[in-house]
Amino acid sequence: MTVFPPAEVTLPWMRPDGEPATRLLYFAAAEGGAVWRNAFNAHAWKPALVAAGVIPKPGSGERYKEAREDGMHALQHFYAWVLPDSRESIKALSAYLGHACAGFTLRTYTHLMPSSETRTRKAVDESRASGWPGSGRGWQDPGMQFDDPGSLNDVCNQRLGERAGRQFAAMARRGFRLIRSSERAGATGQCRLGGPALLEPGTRWPEHNGVPLSLHAVLDTDALATWLGTELPVRPGLLNFFYVDPDLPYEEYRKLDLSGSGTCRVIPADPAQAVTVTAPRPARSYAPTPVHAAEVTMLPDCWDVEDDDVEFDRGRHWGAASLILSEMGDLDGNTAGSHCAFGWPDTSHTLKVSSRDADGAAVHLLQLAEDTELGWGWGDAGTLYFTIPAKALAAGDFRKVEAQVLCC
C-alpha cells in the first residue's frame, strides 16, 4: 500500500442514480479512477491468460478467444474451493464472499469441494429434504420461472404458507426466456440478439460523450403483446437496446469518460417504417441471432423482494429475502447465464435489480448474460439489465430506461 496507495473515488453508491459516496479503491485505473470491468478483462486479464498459455494469442485484428471458464470469476471459485478443503467453515466462507447466508454459499459451491463432496451433498440433501414440497411440479430451471401459473401458486403456498405464499404469488409477472430460434421454436416476430438496429428513417445513432453505443438486442413488442396483456400498457413496436461497448485499443479506451447517464438507450421504432441501420465505428457489431420468446410466468429473485411485500417471522429471518432464500432456495436465483425479457430478472447477484418509486417496482425489460457465441461479456461473469419506471413505461417514455451490470 505504500508503493501503490489506494485511490479515493466518489461514485454513486449501490445504483447508477444512488447518492454519491467516497471510498478508497485498492485496485484503481492508471489515471486513478475506477477500473472499467470490460477494459480490465480485455487489456489485463486476457493478456495474462495468453502469457500463461491458457488461451492463444490473437492474430492481428482478431479479438481474444472467449474464456468463460477461465475468467476472473474463476479466482473466486478457486478461493471457495481452497478454504473449505482446508477445513474453514462454510459460515466463514459465506462472510468472506459477501453472501447473505451460508445456505446460498453451500448450494453454489458444493461441487467445488472434491475431498468432501459426498459428505457435503448428503448433508445438504438430508437437511433440505423436507423443504422441497412440489419439487418437479410445473416449475422450470433456471430460476423462478413457471410454465403453469397453477403450479406457481401451489409451490408458493406449500413452501411459504397460505398467507405469505399468496402474497409472493401475487408478485408474479409474465415474461419470456429468449432462446435461439430453431426449426422447432421459430423466431418470435423480429426479436433478435445482435445484428444491425431497426430504426425509423432520420433517427440518430445514440452516443455517449461522442462514443457510439453498441446495439445488443431488438424486441418486437407487437409479437410479445398477447402474452403480456395489461403488463405492457403501450405498444411501442420495435425496441432497440443499446449499451456502451466500444471496440477500441486500451490506450484509447481508458481515456473515455464513461461516467454519468447516457451509457444505455432504448429506442422504439414503428415496424412499418423501420429500416436496417449498421453500427458506426467504433461501436461493436454482433452477429444477428433470431430468438424464440418462450412464454413463462416469473417470480422475483429474493433480492427484488422488500420486507413489506411478504409476511415473515422476524424472529427467524432477517428480512423477506431471507425467507425466500430459506424456503425457495433451490428455485431462487441462478448464475447459469440466460437471456430474458420482461417478467423479473432471474439471476441472483445478492443485489436488487428493480428499483422502487411511488408507482411500485421498476419494470424489467431485458436481461442479457455473457454469451460466448455472440462474443459479448459483462466483466466477471456479469449480467446486463435494462429497467424502466412503471410510470415511464405507461407513458411510452423510454428515455427513462436505466441499465446496470451486476457481477457475482
C-alpha positions as CSV (number, residue, x, y, z in Angstrom):
1,M,0.0,0.0,0.0
2,T,3.0,2.3,0.4
3,V,4.1,1.8,-3.2
4,F,0.6,1.5,-4.6
5,P,-1.7,3.6,-2.3
6,P,-5.5,3.3,-2.7
7,A,-7.2,5.8,-4.9
8,E,-10.1,8.0,-3.4
9,V,-13.1,7.8,-5.7
10,T,-16.5,9.3,-5.5
11,L,-19.2,7.4,-7.3
12,P,-23.0,6.8,-7.0
13,W,-23.5,4.2,-4.3
14,M,-25.3,0.9,-5.0
15,R,-27.1,2.2,-8.1
16,P,-26.2,4.4,-11.0
17,D,-28.5,7.1,-9.6
18,G,-27.6,6.5,-6.0
19,E,-26.2,9.0,-3.5
20,P,-22.6,9.9,-4.2
21,A,-20.2,8.2,-1.8
22,T,-16.4,8.5,-1.5
23,R,-14.5,5.2,-1.0
24,L,-10.9,4.0,-1.2
25,L,-10.2,1.7,-4.1
26,Y,-7.3,-0.7,-3.6
27,F,-7.4,-1.6,-7.3
28,A,-7.7,1.6,-9.4
29,A,-7.1,2.5,-13.1
30,A,-3.8,4.0,-14.1
31,E,-5.2,7.5,-14.0
32,G,-6.6,7.0,-10.5
33,G,-10.3,6.3,-11.3
34,A,-12.4,3.1,-11.0
35,V,-11.4,0.2,-13.2
36,W,-13.8,-0.4,-16.0
37,R,-14.6,-4.1,-16.0
38,N,-14.6,-4.7,-19.7
39,A,-11.3,-2.7,-20.1
40,F,-9.7,-4.8,-17.4
41,N,-10.9,-8.0,-19.0
42,A,-9.7,-7.1,-22.5
43,H,-6.4,-5.4,-21.6
44,A,-5.2,-7.0,-18.4
45,W,-6.8,-10.4,-17.7
46,K,-6.9,-11.8,-21.3
47,P,-3.2,-10.9,-21.9
48,A,-2.4,-12.6,-18.7
49,L,-4.2,-15.8,-19.9
50,V,-2.2,-15.6,-23.1
51,A,1.1,-15.2,-21.2
52,A,0.1,-18.3,-19.1
53,G,-0.7,-20.3,-22.2
54,V,-4.4,-20.7,-21.3
55,I,-5.7,-19.1,-24.5
56,P,-3.9,-18.5,-27.8
57,K,-2.5,-15.1,-28.7
58,P,-5.0,-13.4,-31.2
59,G,-3.8,-12.6,-34.7
60,S,-3.7,-9.0,-36.0
61,G,-7.2,-7.5,-35.9
62,E,-8.7,-10.5,-34.1
63,R,-10.3,-10.5,-30.6
64,Y,-9.1,-12.7,-27.7
65,K,-10.7,-16.1,-27.6
66,E,-13.7,-16.3,-25.2
67,A,-12.6,-17.9,-21.9
68,R,-15.6,-18.0,-19.6
69,E,-14.3,-20.9,-17.6
70,D,-11.0,-19.1,-17.0
71,G,-12.4,-15.6,-16.4
72,M,-11.7,-13.5,-13.3
73,H,-14.6,-15.3,-11.7
74,A,-12.5,-18.5,-11.7
75,L,-10.4,-16.9,-8.9
76,Q,-13.5,-16.7,-6.7
77,H,-14.2,-20.4,-7.4
78,F,-10.6,-21.3,-6.5
79,Y,-10.9,-19.3,-3.3
80,A,-14.2,-21.0,-2.5
81,W,-12.6,-24.4,-3.0
82,V,-9.4,-23.8,-1.1
83,L,-10.9,-22.6,2.2
84,P,-13.4,-25.5,2.8
85,D,-10.8,-28.0,1.7
86,S,-8.6,-26.6,4.4
87,R,-11.3,-27.1,7.0
88,E,-12.6,-23.5,7.0
89,S,-16.3,-23.3,7.9
90,I,-19.0,-22.6,5.3
91,K,-20.2,-19.8,7.6
92,A,-16.9,-18.1,7.5
93,L,-16.6,-18.6,3.7
94,S,-20.0,-17.1,3.2
95,A,-19.0,-14.0,5.1
96,Y,-15.8,-13.6,3.1
97,L,-17.6,-13.9,-0.2
98,G,-20.3,-11.4,0.9
99,H,-23.2,-13.8,0.6
100,A,-26.4,-13.2,2.6
101,C,-26.5,-16.7,4.1
102,A,-24.3,-19.8,4.4
103,G,-27.0,-21.9,2.7
104,F,-26.6,-20.0,-0.5
105,T,-22.8,-20.5,-0.4
106,L,-23.2,-24.2,0.2
107,R,-25.6,-24.7,-2.7
108,T,-23.4,-22.7,-5.0
109,Y,-20.0,-24.2,-4.2
110,T,-20.7,-27.8,-3.1
111,H,-19.4,-29.1,-6.5
112,L,-16.0,-27.4,-5.8
113,M,-15.3,-29.4,-2.7
114,P,-13.7,-32.6,-4.0
115,S,-12.4,-34.0,-0.8
116,S,-15.8,-33.8,0.9
117,E,-18.2,-33.9,-2.0
118,T,-20.2,-37.0,-1.0
119,R,-20.4,-36.0,2.7
120,T,-21.5,-32.4,1.9
121,R,-24.1,-33.4,-0.7
122,K,-25.6,-36.0,1.6
123,A,-25.8,-33.3,4.4
124,V,-27.5,-30.8,2.1
125,D,-29.9,-33.4,0.8
126,E,-30.9,-34.5,4.3
127,S,-31.3,-31.0,5.7
128,R,-33.3,-29.8,2.7
129,A,-35.4,-32.9,2.0
130,S,-38.4,-31.7,3.9
131,G,-38.2,-28.2,2.3
132,W,-38.9,-29.3,-1.3
133,P,-42.7,-29.7,-1.5
134,G,-43.9,-29.5,-5.0
135,S,-40.5,-30.3,-6.4
136,G,-40.6,-31.2,-10.0
137,R,-44.2,-30.0,-10.4
138,G,-44.6,-27.2,-13.0
139,W,-41.5,-25.1,-12.3
140,Q,-38.6,-24.9,-14.6
141,D,-34.9,-24.3,-14.2
142,P,-33.4,-21.7,-14.4
143,G,-34.7,-19.5,-11.6
144,M,-38.2,-18.6,-10.6
145,Q,-39.9,-19.3,-14.0
146,F,-43.0,-21.4,-14.3
147,D,-44.9,-22.7,-17.4
148,D,-48.0,-23.3,-15.3
149,P,-49.4,-20.5,-13.1
150,G,-51.4,-23.1,-11.1
151,S,-48.2,-24.9,-10.1
152,L,-46.7,-21.5,-9.2
153,N,-49.5,-20.9,-6.7
154,D,-49.1,-24.4,-5.3
155,V,-45.4,-24.1,-4.8
156,C,-45.7,-20.7,-3.1
157,N,-48.4,-21.9,-0.7
158,Q,-46.7,-25.1,0.2
159,R,-43.3,-23.5,0.9
160,L,-44.3,-20.1,2.4
161,G,-47.7,-20.9,3.9
162,E,-51.1,-19.7,2.7
163,R,-50.8,-16.0,3.5
164,A,-47.1,-15.4,2.6
165,G,-47.5,-17.7,-0.4
166,R,-50.5,-15.8,-1.7
167,Q,-48.6,-12.5,-1.3
168,F,-45.5,-13.8,-3.1
169,A,-47.5,-15.4,-5.9
170,A,-49.3,-12.0,-6.4
171,M,-45.9,-10.6,-7.4
172,A,-45.6,-12.9,-10.4
173,R,-45.2,-11.2,-13.8
174,R,-45.4,-12.6,-17.3
175,G,-42.2,-12.7,-19.3
176,F,-40.1,-14.7,-21.7
177,R,-37.0,-16.8,-21.9
178,L,-35.1,-15.8,-25.0
179,I,-33.6,-18.8,-26.7
180,R,-32.0,-19.1,-30.1
181,S,-34.6,-20.0,-32.7
182,S,-34.7,-23.4,-34.4
183,E,-36.9,-25.5,-36.6
184,R,-39.0,-26.5,-33.5
185,A,-39.1,-23.0,-32.0
186,G,-39.1,-20.3,-34.7
187,A,-38.2,-16.7,-34.1
188,T,-40.8,-14.5,-32.4
189,G,-41.6,-11.7,-34.8
190,Q,-38.4,-9.7,-35.3
191,C,-36.9,-10.4,-31.9
192,R,-33.2,-11.0,-32.0
193,L,-29.9,-10.5,-30.3
194,G,-27.1,-8.6,-32.1
195,G,-27.3,-7.5,-35.7
196,P,-28.0,-4.0,-37.1
197,A,-30.5,-1.7,-35.5
198,L,-34.1,-1.3,-36.8
199,L,-34.7,2.4,-36.6
200,E,-37.1,4.9,-38.2
201,P,-35.5,7.0,-41.0
202,G,-33.8,10.1,-39.6
203,T,-33.2,8.6,-36.2
204,R,-29.7,9.4,-35.0
205,W,-27.5,6.6,-33.7
206,P,-27.2,7.0,-29.9
207,E,-23.9,8.2,-28.5
208,H,-22.4,8.8,-25.0
209,N,-19.9,11.6,-24.8
210,G,-19.2,11.2,-28.6
211,V,-18.8,7.4,-28.4
212,P,-21.5,5.5,-30.4
213,L,-23.3,2.8,-28.3
214,S,-23.5,-0.8,-29.5
215,L,-26.8,-2.5,-30.5
216,H,-27.3,-5.6,-28.4
217,A,-30.9,-6.7,-29.0
218,V,-34.2,-5.9,-30.6
219,L,-37.6,-6.9,-29.1
220,D,-40.7,-7.0,-31.2
221,T,-43.4,-5.9,-28.7
222,D,-46.2,-6.5,-31.2
223,A,-45.3,-10.2,-31.1
224,L,-45.0,-10.2,-27.3
225,A,-48.1,-8.2,-26.5
226,T,-50.6,-11.0,-26.5
227,W,-48.9,-12.9,-23.6
228,L,-48.0,-9.7,-21.7
229,G,-51.6,-8.3,-21.8
230,T,-52.0,-5.4,-19.4
231,E,-48.5,-5.7,-18.2
232,L,-47.5,-4.0,-21.5
233,P,-49.6,-0.7,-21.3
234,V,-48.2,0.7,-24.5
235,R,-47.4,-0.8,-27.9
236,P,-44.0,0.8,-28.8
237,G,-43.4,-1.6,-31.8
238,L,-39.8,-2.5,-32.0
239,L,-37.4,-1.7,-29.1
240,N,-33.7,-1.3,-29.9
241,F,-31.4,-1.9,-26.9
242,F,-28.1,-0.1,-26.9
243,Y,-25.2,-0.1,-24.4
244,V,-21.8,1.5,-24.4
245,D,-19.3,-1.1,-25.5
246,P,-16.7,0.4,-27.9
247,D,-14.2,-1.7,-29.8
248,L,-11.1,0.4,-29.0
249,P,-7.4,-0.2,-28.1
250,Y,-6.9,0.1,-24.3
251,E,-4.9,3.2,-24.6
252,E,-7.8,5.0,-26.3
253,Y,-10.5,3.2,-24.2
254,R,-9.1,4.2,-20.8
255,K,-9.3,7.9,-21.8
256,L,-13.0,7.8,-22.4
257,D,-15.4,9.4,-20.0
258,L,-17.9,6.6,-19.4
259,S,-19.4,8.1,-16.2
260,G,-22.9,9.5,-15.7
261,S,-26.1,8.8,-17.5
262,G,-26.3,8.0,-21.2
263,T,-24.4,4.7,-21.2
264,C,-27.6,3.0,-22.4
265,R,-30.5,3.8,-24.7
266,V,-33.7,2.1,-25.7
267,I,-35.1,3.5,-28.9
268,P,-38.6,2.4,-30.2
269,A,-39.4,2.2,-33.8
270,D,-42.6,1.7,-35.9
271,P,-42.1,-1.7,-37.6
272,A,-43.8,-0.4,-40.8
273,Q,-41.2,2.3,-41.1
274,A,-38.1,0.8,-39.6
275,V,-35.0,0.4,-41.7
276,T,-31.8,-1.5,-41.1
277,V,-29.0,0.7,-39.7
278,T,-25.5,-0.6,-39.4
279,A,-23.5,0.4,-36.3
280,P,-20.9,3.1,-36.9
281,R,-17.3,2.6,-35.7
282,P,-16.1,2.1,-33.0
283,A,-19.4,0.6,-31.8
284,R,-19.3,-3.2,-31.7
285,S,-21.4,-5.3,-34.1
286,Y,-22.6,-8.7,-33.1
287,A,-24.0,-11.4,-35.4
288,P,-27.8,-11.2,-35.9
289,T,-29.3,-14.0,-33.9
290,P,-33.1,-14.5,-34.1
291,V,-34.6,-15.7,-30.9
292,H,-37.7,-17.5,-29.8
293,A,-39.5,-15.9,-26.8
294,A,-40.7,-18.8,-24.7
295,E,-43.7,-17.7,-22.5
296,V,-43.2,-18.1,-18.8
297,T,-44.6,-16.7,-15.5
298,M,-41.8,-15.3,-13.3
299,L,-41.4,-14.7,-9.6
300,P,-38.9,-12.2,-8.4
301,D,-35.5,-13.1,-7.3
302,C,-35.2,-12.8,-3.5
303,W,-33.2,-9.6,-3.7
304,D,-36.0,-7.8,-5.5
305,V,-38.4,-8.6,-2.7
306,E,-38.8,-6.0,0.0
307,D,-39.9,-6.6,3.6
308,D,-43.4,-5.1,3.1
309,D,-44.1,-7.4,0.2
310,V,-44.3,-10.7,2.1
311,E,-45.1,-11.5,5.8
312,F,-42.3,-13.4,7.6
313,D,-41.3,-14.4,11.1
314,R,-38.8,-11.7,12.2
315,G,-37.5,-14.0,14.9
316,R,-36.3,-16.5,12.3
317,H,-35.5,-14.3,9.3
318,W,-33.6,-11.0,8.9
319,G,-35.9,-9.9,6.1
320,A,-38.2,-11.1,3.3
321,A,-35.2,-12.0,1.2
322,S,-34.1,-14.4,3.9
323,L,-37.5,-16.1,3.9
324,I,-37.3,-16.6,0.1
325,L,-33.7,-17.9,0.3
326,S,-34.6,-20.3,3.0
327,E,-37.9,-21.7,1.7
328,M,-37.4,-21.3,-2.1
329,G,-33.7,-21.7,-2.2
330,D,-33.4,-24.4,-4.8
331,L,-35.5,-22.4,-7.2
332,D,-34.4,-18.9,-6.3
333,G,-31.7,-17.2,-8.5
334,N,-29.1,-18.8,-10.7
335,T,-25.8,-17.8,-12.4
336,A,-26.2,-20.1,-15.4
337,G,-26.4,-17.2,-17.8
338,S,-29.7,-16.7,-19.6
339,H,-31.4,-14.1,-21.7
340,C,-34.8,-13.0,-20.6
341,A,-37.4,-10.3,-21.4
342,F,-40.0,-8.6,-19.2
343,G,-41.1,-10.6,-16.1
344,W,-38.5,-10.4,-13.4
345,P,-34.7,-10.6,-13.5
346,D,-33.8,-14.2,-12.7
347,T,-30.1,-14.0,-11.7
348,S,-29.1,-13.7,-8.1
349,H,-26.1,-11.5,-7.5
350,T,-27.1,-10.5,-3.9
351,L,-28.2,-7.1,-5.2
352,K,-31.6,-5.9,-6.2
353,V,-32.1,-5.0,-9.9
354,S,-35.6,-3.4,-9.8
355,S,-35.7,0.0,-8.1
356,R,-38.9,1.2,-6.5
357,D,-40.8,4.5,-6.5
358,A,-44.3,5.6,-5.6
359,D,-45.6,3.6,-8.6
360,G,-44.0,0.4,-7.4
361,A,-41.1,-1.7,-8.7
362,A,-39.5,-0.8,-12.0
363,V,-40.4,-2.9,-15.0
364,H,-37.8,-5.3,-16.2
365,L,-37.3,-5.0,-19.9
366,L,-34.3,-7.2,-20.8
367,Q,-31.7,-9.3,-19.2
368,L,-28.5,-10.2,-21.2
369,A,-26.0,-12.7,-19.8
370,E,-22.5,-13.3,-21.1
371,D,-22.8,-15.0,-24.5
372,T,-19.6,-16.7,-25.9
373,E,-21.3,-17.4,-29.2
374,L,-22.1,-13.8,-29.8
375,G,-18.8,-12.7,-28.2
376,W,-20.0,-10.3,-25.5
377,G,-19.4,-10.4,-21.8
378,W,-20.0,-8.2,-18.8
379,G,-17.0,-8.2,-16.6
380,D,-16.7,-11.0,-14.1
381,A,-19.5,-13.4,-15.1
382,G,-21.8,-10.5,-15.0
383,T,-25.3,-9.8,-16.4
384,L,-26.7,-6.7,-18.1
385,Y,-30.1,-5.5,-17.1
386,F,-32.4,-2.9,-18.6
387,T,-35.3,-1.5,-16.4
388,I,-37.8,1.4,-16.7
389,P,-40.0,3.0,-14.1
390,A,-43.6,1.8,-14.3
391,K,-45.0,5.3,-14.9
392,A,-42.5,6.0,-17.7
393,L,-43.4,2.7,-19.4
394,A,-47.1,3.6,-19.2
395,A,-46.3,6.9,-20.9
396,G,-44.0,5.3,-23.5
397,D,-41.1,7.4,-22.3
398,F,-38.1,5.1,-23.0
399,R,-35.7,7.9,-22.2
400,K,-36.1,6.9,-18.6
401,V,-34.6,3.4,-19.1
402,E,-31.7,2.5,-16.9
403,A,-29.1,-0.2,-17.5
404,Q,-26.7,-1.8,-15.0
405,V,-24.2,-4.6,-14.9
406,L,-24.1,-6.9,-11.8
407,C,-21.4,-9.5,-11.2
408,C,-21.5,-12.4,-8.9
